[in-house]
């Protein structure tokens, strides 16, 4: 299952986790997600939400995290 979409830190994150929990092999395509929130909303100077969520999922060692170009190389070449 490939995860892309909107509201990286909510919908995309929890869709990826829920899919993994249900037995799917999940690939989170980090730069194919987006959000309206920024560092100012979270009061964390310099926060890159997509990178933060991608890093957390990568550290899980359960969910593959790729950028779109990596995804194309891995799955479409």
N, C-alpha and C positions, 0 to 999 in steps of 0.2 A: 504494500500500500504506500502510495506517495502522498505526502502531506504538503499542501500549499494553501494559501488563502489569506484571509484578512483577520486582523486582531491577533497577531502573533502570540502575544503573552496570555491570551485567553483561549479562543477557539482553536487555533492551530496547535498550541501546546497540549491542551487536554484531549484533542482528537488523536494526536499521536500517542499519548499515554494510554488512552482508552483502547485504541486499536491494538497496541502491543499487549495490553492486559487480556485482550480477547484472542490472542494467539497469532495476530498478523505480524509479518516481517515489515517493519516500518522504515521508510526513508523520508526524512524531513528535509525539504529543499529550502534552505535558509533564506536565500535571496528571492524566493518566490512567495514570500509572506510579507505582510505589511500591517501597519497600525497607524492610528491617528494620534496616539500618545507619544510623548517624547521625554527627554531627560528632565525637562521643566515640570511636567505633570508628576513625575515620580520624585522630584526634588533630589535627583542624583546627577550631578554635573558630569557630562561626558558619556552618559549611558547610551549604548546602542542596543535597543531592545531585541532586535533580530539576532545580533551576535550573542547577547546574553542568553536568550532562550536556546539558541543553537548549541552554545557551550554546555549548558546544563544537560540537554538531551544527549550530547556527545559523551559527557562524563558518565552517563548512566550505563554505557557499554551495552545498551539494549536497542537503541534507536540509531540508525545510521543517519548522519547529518552531512549533506553535500550542498555545494553551491550549484546553481543551474548548469554551468559549463561542465562541472565534474559529473553531474547526473547524465548529461548528454554523452559524455565520453564513456561512462560505465555502462549505460543501458541502451544506447542507440548506435554505438559503433560496431 
